[in-house]
Amino acid sequence: MSKIEPGQVYRSCDPRGGPMIRVTAYTPGNSRAEVVDARDGSPLEPVPVKQLHDSPITATGRRRRAGYVRHHTGYPVNPDLLKGD
């Protein structure tokens, strides 16, 4: 896992969807990161850092179905988020 820093954005790995989150505070060594909804800034429950991943693929080659994967600038967001209601 790369270094967790305030400002990083993560998208949900849950196939049913979930919020995009932005890290607002993290102290190295802590087990949780403070986060807000990346779209509207509303506060969310702290997230265990073990749920924050760099890759959407596990070590065994499967797609992650839980936790959050880092959203890197220039990469597409979950295509379902681009669809209108």
MIDOSE-1310 file (N, C-alpha, C; in nm, 2 decimals, decimal comma, always signed):
residues 85
mski	+0,08/-0,12/+0,00/+0,00/+0,00/+0,00/+0,09/+0,12/+0,00; +0,05/+0,22/-0,08/+0,12/+0,35/-0,08/+0,09/+0,43/+0,04; +0,16/+0,54/+0,06/+0,13/+0,63/+0,17/-0,01/+0,69/+0,16; -0,08/+0,69/+0,27/-0,21/+0,75/+0,28/-0,19/+0,89/+0,32
epgq	-0,25/+0,98/+0,24/-0,24/+1,12/+0,27/-0,37/+1,20/+0,25; -0,39/+1,30/+0,33/-0,51/+1,38/+0,31/-0,53/+1,43/+0,17; -0,65/+1,43/+0,12/-0,67/+1,47/-0,02/-0,69/+1,35/-0,12; -0,64/+1,24/-0,08/-0,65/+1,12/-0,17/-0,80/+1,08/-0,18
vyrs	-0,84/+1,04/-0,30/-0,98/+1,00/-0,33/-0,98/+0,85/-0,36; -1,08/+0,78/-0,30/-1,09/+0,64/-0,32/-1,24/+0,61/-0,36; -1,25/+0,51/-0,45/-1,39/+0,47/-0,49/-1,42/+0,33/-0,43; -1,54/+0,30/-0,41/-1,59/+0,18/-0,35/-1,56/+0,06/-0,45
cdpr	-1,52/-0,05/-0,39/-1,49/-0,18/-0,47/-1,62/-0,26/-0,47; -1,72/-0,23/-0,39/-1,84/-0,30/-0,38/-1,91/-0,30/-0,52; -1,94/-0,42/-0,58/-2,01/-0,42/-0,71/-2,15/-0,35/-0,71; -2,21/-0,34/-0,59/-2,34/-0,27/-0,58/-2,32/-0,12/-0,58
ggpm	-2,20/-0,07/-0,57/-2,17/+0,07/-0,56/-2,14/+0,12/-0,42; -2,12/+0,24/-0,41/-2,09/+0,30/-0,28/-2,03/+0,44/-0,30; -2,00/+0,51/-0,19/-1,95/+0,64/-0,20/-1,81/+0,65/-0,25; -1,78/+0,76/-0,31/-1,63/+0,79/-0,33/-1,60/+0,87/-0,21
irvt	-1,48/+0,84/-0,15/-1,44/+0,91/-0,03/-1,31/+0,98/-0,05; -1,29/+1,09/+0,03/-1,17/+1,16/+0,03/-1,11/+1,16/+0,17; -0,99/+1,13/+0,18/-0,92/+1,13/+0,31/-0,90/+1,27/+0,36; -0,94/+1,30/+0,48/-0,92/+1,44/+0,53/-0,81/+1,44/+0,64
aytp	-0,79/+1,33/+0,71/-0,69/+1,32/+0,81/-0,64/+1,18/+0,83; -0,51/+1,16/+0,85/-0,46/+1,03/+0,88/-0,32/+1,05/+0,95; -0,30/+0,99/+1,06/-0,18/+0,99/+1,13/-0,11/+0,85/+1,11; +0,01/+0,85/+1,05/+0,07/+0,72/+1,02/+0,08/+0,64/+1,15
gnsr	+0,04/+0,51/+1,14/+0,03/+0,42/+1,25/-0,11/+0,40/+1,31; -0,20/+0,49/+1,28/-0,34/+0,48/+1,32/-0,40/+0,37/+1,24; -0,50/+0,31/+1,29/-0,57/+0,20/+1,22/-0,69/+0,26/+1,14; -0,72/+0,38/+1,15/-0,84/+0,44/+1,08/-0,80/+0,58/+1,02
aevv	-0,86/+0,61/+0,90/-0,85/+0,74/+0,84/-0,98/+0,81/+0,84; -0,97/+0,94/+0,87/-1,09/+1,03/+0,87/-1,12/+1,06/+0,72; -1,25/+1,04/+0,69/-1,29/+1,06/+0,55/-1,42/+1,14/+0,54; -1,45/+1,20/+0,42/-1,57/+1,26/+0,38/-1,62/+1,21/+0,25
dard	-1,74/+1,23/+0,21/-1,79/+1,20/+0,08/-1,72/+1,29/-0,02; -1,66/+1,23/-0,12/-1,58/+1,31/-0,21/-1,66/+1,40/-0,30; -1,79/+1,38/-0,31/-1,88/+1,46/-0,40/-1,93/+1,58/-0,33; -1,98/+1,56/-0,20/-2,05/+1,67/-0,13/-1,98/+1,71/+0,00
gspl	-1,87/+1,64/+0,04/-1,80/+1,68/+0,16/-1,86/+1,64/+0,29; -1,97/+1,57/+0,28/-2,04/+1,53/+0,41/-1,95/+1,43/+0,48; -1,94/+1,44/+0,62/-1,86/+1,36/+0,69/-1,91/+1,21/+0,70; -1,82/+1,12/+0,70/-1,85/+0,98/+0,70/-1,78/+0,91/+0,82
epvp	-1,81/+0,79/+0,86/-1,74/+0,72/+0,96/-1,60/+0,70/+0,92; -1,50/+0,70/+1,02/-1,36/+0,67/+0,98/-1,35/+0,53/+0,92; -1,26/+0,52/+0,83/-1,25/+0,39/+0,75/-1,12/+0,33/+0,80; -1,12/+0,19/+0,83/-1,00/+0,12/+0,86/-0,90/+0,13/+0,74
vkql	-0,78/+0,16/+0,77/-0,68/+0,17/+0,66/-0,66/+0,04/+0,58; -0,69/-0,07/+0,64/-0,68/-0,20/+0,57/-0,78/-0,21/+0,46; -0,88/-0,12/+0,46/-0,98/-0,12/+0,35/-0,94/-0,03/+0,23; -0,83/+0,04/+0,25/-0,78/+0,14/+0,14/-0,67/+0,07/+0,06
hdsp	-0,70/+0,05/-0,07/-0,61/-0,03/-0,16/-0,57/+0,06/-0,28; -0,45/+0,02/-0,33/-0,39/+0,08/-0,45/-0,45/+0,02/-0,57; -0,48/-0,11/-0,57/-0,52/-0,18/-0,69/-0,66/-0,24/-0,67; -0,74/-0,24/-0,78/-0,87/-0,31/-0,77/-0,86/-0,46/-0,78
itat	-0,74/-0,51/-0,80/-0,71/-0,65/-0,82/-0,64/-0,71/-0,69; -0,68/-0,82/-0,64/-0,62/-0,88/-0,53/-0,49/-0,95/-0,57; -0,42/-1,00/-0,47/-0,29/-1,07/-0,50/-0,32/-1,20/-0,57; -0,44/-1,26/-0,56/-0,47/-1,38/-0,64/-0,53/-1,35/-0,78
grrr	-0,54/-1,23/-0,81/-0,58/-1,19/-0,95/-0,73/-1,17/-0,96; -0,80/-1,17/-0,85/-0,95/-1,14/-0,86/-0,98/-0,99/-0,83; -1,09/-0,95/-0,88/-1,13/-0,81/-0,86/-1,18/-0,80/-0,71; -1,14/-0,69/-0,65/-1,18/-0,67/-0,51/-1,33/-0,64/-0,51
ragy	-1,40/-0,69/-0,40/-1,54/-0,67/-0,39/-1,57/-0,60/-0,26; -1,47/-0,56/-0,18/-1,49/-0,49/-0,06/-1,38/-0,39/-0,04; -1,40/-0,29/+0,04/-1,30/-0,18/+0,06/-1,31/-0,07/-0,04; -1,20/+0,00/-0,06/-1,19/+0,11/-0,15/-1,06/+0,11/-0,22
vrhh	-1,07/+0,15/-0,35/-0,94/+0,15/-0,43/-0,92/+0,30/-0,47; -0,79/+0,33/-0,47/-0,75/+0,47/-0,49/-0,79/+0,51/-0,63; -0,84/+0,63/-0,64/-0,88/+0,69/-0,77/-0,77/+0,78/-0,82; -0,70/+0,73/-0,92/-0,59/+0,81/-0,97/-0,64/+0,90/-1,08
tgyp	-0,59/+1,03/-1,08/-0,63/+1,12/-1,18/-0,60/+1,07/-1,32; -0,70/+1,09/-1,41/-0,68/+1,04/-1,55/-0,73/+0,90/-1,57; -0,77/+0,83/-1,47/-0,83/+0,70/-1,48/-0,98/+0,71/-1,47; -1,05/+0,63/-1,54/-1,20/+0,65/-1,53/-1,25/+0,60/-1,40
vnpd	-1,36/+0,66/-1,36/-1,43/+0,62/-1,24/-1,52/+0,51/-1,28; -1,58/+0,44/-1,18/-1,67/+0,33/-1,21/-1,77/+0,38/-1,32; -1,78/+0,31/-1,43/-1,86/+0,35/-1,54/-2,01/+0,37/-1,50; -2,06/+0,30/-1,40/-2,20/+0,32/-1,36/-2,22/+0,46/-1,30
llkg	-2,12/+0,52/-1,25/-2,13/+0,66/-1,20/-2,15/+0,76/-1,30; -2,11/+0,73/-1,43/-2,13/+0,82/-1,54/-2,26/+0,82/-1,60; -2,34/+0,72/-1,57/-2,48/+0,70/-1,63/-2,57/+0,80/-1,55; -2,67/+0,85/-1,63/-2,77/+0,94/-1,57/-2,88/+0,86/-1,50
d	-2,95/+0,92/-1,41/-3,06/+0,85/-1,35/-3,18/+0,83/-1,44
